[in-house]
Amino acid sequence: MRYGQALRGPRDEIVHFHSSRDVALHLTHRAIQRFHYDLAGSSAIQLLPGSCWVTVHLDCAGDVDLLLSLVSVALEAHQNRPPSTLSAPAGCNVHRVTVLPRDAVTDR
């Protein structure tokens, strides 16, 4: 499936844009575990259990800064990933998450 603008590393796709505001970011399971508390606390991030992809919704400049930081984390995580984890990841979460407008997000 082709998504338009994307960034690939030597082994895997790292990030691609579904729209001007919705971005799929391929973190490793290890990186998601490491930053899970922070990722889960962000209203810009959608996580799905067991997925190595996160969805980032860009509503403000802070979300863009968050995305840039996470792309850096993803690039490092993919570079340092052990060879035993080279199996192809499942596709991104684009059809498995619903991004709500930030005004609709409560209890965060």
C-alpha positions as CSV (number, residue, x, y, z in Angstrom):
1,M,0.0,0.0,0.0
2,R,1.4,3.4,-0.9
3,Y,0.9,6.4,1.4
4,G,2.7,9.3,-0.2
5,Q,5.5,11.0,1.8
6,A,7.6,8.5,3.7
7,L,11.0,8.0,5.3
8,R,12.7,4.7,5.1
9,G,15.8,3.3,6.9
10,P,18.0,0.7,5.4
11,R,15.7,-2.1,6.6
12,D,12.2,-0.7,7.2
13,E,9.9,2.2,6.6
14,I,10.1,4.6,9.6
15,V,7.3,7.1,9.1
16,H,4.7,8.0,6.5
17,F,1.9,10.6,6.3
18,H,-1.7,9.6,5.8
19,S,-2.8,13.2,5.6
20,S,-1.4,16.6,6.5
21,R,-2.3,15.8,10.1
22,D,-2.1,12.1,10.6
23,V,1.3,10.3,10.7
24,A,2.1,6.6,11.1
25,L,5.4,6.1,13.0
26,H,7.2,2.7,13.1
27,L,8.8,2.4,16.5
28,T,10.1,-0.9,17.7
29,H,8.3,-2.8,20.5
30,R,11.3,-2.1,22.7
31,A,11.1,1.7,22.1
32,I,7.3,1.7,22.8
33,Q,7.9,-0.2,26.0
34,R,10.6,2.2,27.0
35,F,8.5,5.3,26.4
36,H,5.0,3.8,27.0
37,Y,4.1,6.0,29.9
38,D,5.0,9.2,28.1
39,L,3.4,8.1,24.8
40,A,0.2,7.0,26.5
41,G,0.0,10.4,28.3
42,S,0.0,12.4,25.0
43,S,-3.3,13.3,23.4
44,A,-1.4,13.4,20.1
45,I,-0.5,9.7,20.2
46,Q,-2.6,6.6,19.5
47,L,-1.2,3.3,20.6
48,L,-2.5,-0.2,19.9
49,P,-1.5,-3.1,22.1
50,G,1.0,-5.3,20.3
51,S,1.7,-2.9,17.4
52,C,5.1,-1.5,16.8
53,W,3.4,1.5,15.0
54,V,2.0,4.6,16.7
55,T,-0.3,7.2,15.1
56,V,0.6,10.8,15.7
57,H,-2.1,13.5,15.1
58,L,-0.6,16.9,14.4
59,D,-2.8,19.7,15.9
60,C,-0.2,22.2,17.0
61,A,3.5,23.0,16.9
62,G,4.2,20.9,20.0
63,D,2.8,17.8,18.2
64,V,5.3,18.5,15.3
65,D,8.1,18.7,17.9
66,L,7.0,15.5,19.4
67,L,6.9,13.8,16.0
68,L,10.4,15.0,15.2
69,S,11.7,13.6,18.5
70,L,10.0,10.3,18.0
71,V,11.4,10.0,14.5
72,S,14.8,10.4,16.0
73,V,14.0,7.7,18.6
74,A,12.7,5.4,15.8
75,L,15.8,5.8,13.6
76,E,18.0,5.0,16.6
77,A,15.8,2.0,17.6
78,H,15.8,0.6,14.1
79,Q,19.6,1.1,13.8
80,N,20.2,-0.7,17.1
81,R,17.6,-3.4,16.7
82,P,19.1,-6.9,17.2
83,P,19.2,-9.1,14.0
84,S,16.8,-11.6,15.7
85,T,14.0,-9.1,15.4
86,L,14.2,-8.6,11.6
87,S,10.8,-10.2,10.8
88,A,8.6,-7.9,8.8
89,P,6.3,-5.8,11.0
90,A,2.5,-5.8,10.6
91,G,1.2,-2.8,8.7
92,C,0.6,0.5,10.3
93,N,-2.5,1.2,12.4
94,V,-4.3,3.6,9.9
95,H,-7.4,1.5,9.7
96,R,-7.3,0.3,13.3
97,V,-7.4,3.7,15.2
98,T,-9.8,6.6,15.3
99,V,-8.2,10.0,15.8
100,L,-10.5,12.2,17.8
101,P,-10.3,16.0,17.7
102,R,-8.3,17.2,20.7
103,D,-11.4,18.9,22.1
104,A,-13.1,15.5,22.4
105,V,-10.2,13.9,24.4
106,T,-10.9,13.8,28.1
107,D,-9.2,12.4,31.2
108,R,-5.7,12.8,29.9
